[in-house]
Amino acid sequence: MLRFLLNPFRFTSFAEEDEGILRFQNCIRYRLGATNDEGWYRGQCRYSRLAPEWGEFYEIAGPDPDAMDPADWNIAGGASTALRHFLFYFRDETFECIADSWIFEPAPDNALIHRLRAG
């Protein structure tokens, strides 16, 4: 599970403290990289010339000879057969994950969720 702050400036329905949750099914490995937005724009991320925009969530499709290049992968111990590669650019770091699939959930205490339940 990856929990993170949502961007209220880009998505005005969220408050500053609202969080999102990404759950990865059968995750076998993950990592947090040090590349931030400045490094990405300078081409210091191995995907910065391929991904269209900083701050987005991507799935890398097709052969990727650079997928396992970083030495700081954490082994999660899941059993996966699909081996899909997900990449998420945050403001100050990069998250990568090898898993079967993902699900996005708003955190239950988000302002948007409270408004929907009340309305």
Long-range contacts (C-beta under 8 A, 24 or more apart in sequence): 2-88, 2-95, 2-97, 3-107, 4-90, 6-106, 6-110, 7-55, 13-112, 14-110, 14-111, 14-112, 15-110, 15-111, 15-112, 17-111, 18-106, 18-107, 18-110, 18-111, 18-112, 19-106, 19-107, 19-109, 19-110, 20-104, 20-105, 20-106, 20-107, 21-104, 21-105, 21-106, 21-107, 22-57, 22-88, 22-102, 22-103, 22-104, 22-105, 23-102, 23-103, 23-105, 24-86, 24-97, 24-99, 24-100, 24-101, 24-102, 25-99, 25-100, 25-101, 25-102, 25-103, 26-78, 26-79, 26-80, 26-82, 26-99, 26-100, 26-101, 27-76, 27-78, 27-80, 27-97, 27-98, 27-99, 28-75, 28-76, 28-77, 28-78, 28-79, 28-80, 28-83, 28-98, 28-99, 29-73, 29-74, 29-75, 29-76, 29-97, 29-98, 30-73, 30-74, 30-76, 30-95, 30-96, 30-97, 30-98, 31-70, 31-72, 31-73, 31-74, 31-95, 31-96, 31-97, 32-93, 32-94, 32-95, 33-70, 33-72, 33-93, 33-94, 33-95, 33-96, 34-93, 34-94, 35-93, 35-94, 36-91, 36-92, 36-93, 37-89, 37-91, 37-92, 40-89, 40-94, 45-94, 47-87, 51-87, 51-89, 54-89, 55-89, 55-90, 55-91, 56-88, 56-89, 57-86, 57-87, 57-88, 57-89, 58-86, 58-87, 58-88, 59-84, 59-85, 59-86, 59-87, 60-85, 60-86, 60-87, 67-98, 70-96
